[in-house]
Amino acid sequence: MQEYSNEELDALALQIGCIVRVERLRKKLSQEELGLLISSNKTTIGRLERYENSTSWKILFKVCQSLKIEYNPLFVLQPLEIILSIIKDAYSLEEKLTAEKEQFYVNLEIEAKERFKKIKR
């Protein structure tokens, strides 16, 4: 198993949140709908997508099952370019793009670049 530094783990949390968000949007599910599918709520999904809290493996596994995402590949840190591409995909899939959501995506790109800049490879 590959060992990750704290900086890489931070980037990995962001990556997982981005992947979950883009897959949820591709399936045209709201955070609330996905929360209900896993017997949870939209707050849990929002926190996962915003990489705010560490999420239990059980919740993440249920999310992956509901969205038909392979679980193990989530934990392989991808290059920044791929993460930025996922962020752009999620942005383009948003149906109700408010000014607040636009700012979220701008900040998300900045955050991704900052987190990856800290990684020593």
C-alpha positions in Angstrom: 0.0 0.0 0.0 1.3 3.4 -0.9 2.0 5.8 2.0 0.8 9.3 1.7 2.0 12.5 3.4 -0.4 14.7 5.2 -0.3 17.1 2.2 -1.2 14.2 -0.1 -4.0 13.1 2.2 -5.4 16.6 2.0 -5.3 16.5 -1.8 -6.9 13.1 -1.7 -9.8 14.3 0.4 -10.4 17.1 -2.2 -10.1 14.6 -5.0 -12.7 12.3 -3.5 -15.1 15.2 -2.9 -14.7 16.3 -6.5 -15.3 12.8 -7.9 -18.4 12.3 -5.7 -19.8 15.7 -6.8 -19.3 15.1 -10.5 -20.7 11.6 -10.4 -23.7 12.8 -8.4 -24.3 15.6 -11.0 -23.9 13.2 -13.9 -26.7 11.0 -12.3 -28.8 14.2 -11.9 -29.2 13.7 -8.2 -29.4 16.4 -5.6 -27.4 16.1 -2.4 -30.6 15.4 -0.6 -31.6 12.6 -3.0 -28.2 11.0 -2.7 -28.4 11.3 1.1 -31.7 9.5 1.1 -30.3 6.7 -1.1 -27.7 6.0 1.6 -30.0 6.5 4.6 -28.3 9.8 5.5 -28.9 13.4 4.6 -27.7 16.3 2.4 -25.5 17.7 5.1 -23.4 14.5 5.0 -23.1 14.6 1.2 -22.3 18.3 1.2 -19.5 17.8 3.8 -18.1 14.9 1.8 -18.1 16.9 -1.5 -16.6 19.9 0.3 -14.0 17.6 2.0 -14.9 19.3 5.3 -14.8 16.3 7.6 -13.3 12.9 7.3 -16.1 10.6 6.3 -16.5 7.1 7.6 -15.6 4.4 5.1 -19.1 3.0 5.5 -20.8 6.2 4.3 -18.2 6.6 1.5 -18.8 3.0 0.4 -22.6 3.5 0.3 -22.1 6.7 -1.8 -19.9 4.8 -4.2 -22.4 2.0 -4.5 -25.3 4.4 -5.1 -23.3 6.4 -7.7 -21.7 3.2 -9.2 -18.1 4.5 -8.5 -15.3 2.1 -8.0 -14.2 2.5 -4.4 -10.5 1.5 -4.4 -9.4 3.9 -7.3 -10.7 6.8 -5.2 -7.7 6.4 -3.0 -5.1 6.7 -5.8 -4.1 10.3 -5.9 -4.5 11.7 -9.5 -2.4 14.5 -11.0 -3.7 18.0 -10.6 -4.7 18.2 -14.3 -7.2 15.4 -13.8 -8.6 17.0 -10.7 -9.0 20.4 -12.5 -10.7 18.5 -15.3 -13.1 16.9 -12.9 -13.9 20.3 -11.4 -14.6 21.8 -14.8 -16.9 18.8 -15.6 -18.8 19.3 -12.4 -19.2 23.0 -13.1 -20.6 22.3 -16.6 -23.1 19.8 -15.1 -24.5 22.3 -12.6 -28.1 23.0 -13.6 -28.8 25.8 -11.1 -25.6 27.8 -11.3 -25.9 30.6 -8.7 -23.2 33.3 -8.1 -22.4 31.4 -4.9 -21.8 28.1 -6.8 -19.7 29.9 -9.4 -17.6 31.3 -6.6 -17.4 27.8 -5.0 -15.9 26.4 -8.2 -13.4 29.3 -8.5 -12.3 28.7 -4.9 -12.2 24.9 -5.5 -9.8 25.3 -8.3 -7.6 27.6 -6.2 -7.7 25.2 -3.3 -6.8 22.3 -5.6 -3.8 24.1 -6.9 -2.7 25.2 -3.4 -3.0 21.6 -2.0 -1.1 20.1 -4.9 1.6 22.8 -4.7 2.4 21.6 -1.1 3.0 18.0 -2.3 6.6 17.1 -2.7 6.9 14.7 -5.6 
